[in-house]
């Protein structure tokens, strides 16, 4: 008999997708049985690596970069979203390759994004490491840990600078049903970026008032409806281009009374988008049912939304020739 606490990870070359994150026999991430289905079925970035920039860019523009303005595809109302119409989530990465990363076993993916891809200037190379491990193995509730490390290097000589902000877009569901209903959530910051009607930040950092997110609160399929960028670093001038030298900090934790499953998420990043999946609408496909509102929640560690177009935030995403952008995220899950 398999160990009920055993977990398994499956990753795909398409977008470095996290296809399975299995804890106590339960796959806690949304996805599809085959790589082909991720392209054939319209889905909201299930498990994918998002780049060259994640989240939204106002009016589909990159302003004042290399002394000019670049126009990108407007694939989210008036704005550009998640790297464009064919972003990194839809690209085939090289890998996975088993490697040693800082003394630990890891699976390695890489992808070369060429100058002009989706309108972005400069050629960059993305490198992704997935490192799985166990904690508290001698206790009744051993924990499964996944560390994801990102590195992007400006390797081209086409221009002097580009912009980068990478994240993973997994949808988590630790319940025993088709939605996140009954999940207890807690965030470790109540600071967020207020946005306009198209979800572009207004430029301030304020306290999130609709829900007291720093105290445990319950999620239902459609309530509370949250899709906001929460801020860990309220002073953007302190955010380095490569955050991996900083300690991991807790972003959020979740539990569900029916399954006993728990999830904690940490990152070196200055912010994270928390989305409760209110607009999920995925048709049924071979091997999986349809997924609707609240099918999963997302915690997307990242830089600030539209940082490339805000002068005081721009340094955290501006990658110059020969430089490296970096980030590290940690996911810890177990059954209590």
ABEGO torsion letter per residue (X at the ends): XBBAABBBBBBBABGGBBABBBBGGBBABBEBABAAAAAABBBBGBGBBBOABBEBBBGGBBBGBGGBBBBBBBABEABBBGGEABBAAABBBBOBBBBBBGGBBBBBBBBBBBBGBGGBBEBBBBBBBBBBBBBGAABABBBBBBBBBBBBBBABAABABBBBBBBBABBBBABABABABGBBBBBABABBBBBBAAGBBAGBBBBBAABBAABBBBBBAAOBBBBBBBBABABAAABBABAAABBBBBABBBBBAAAGBBBBBBBABABBBBBAGAABBBBBBBGBBBBBBGABBBBBBBBBBGAAABAAAAAAABBBBGBBBBBBBBBBBBBX
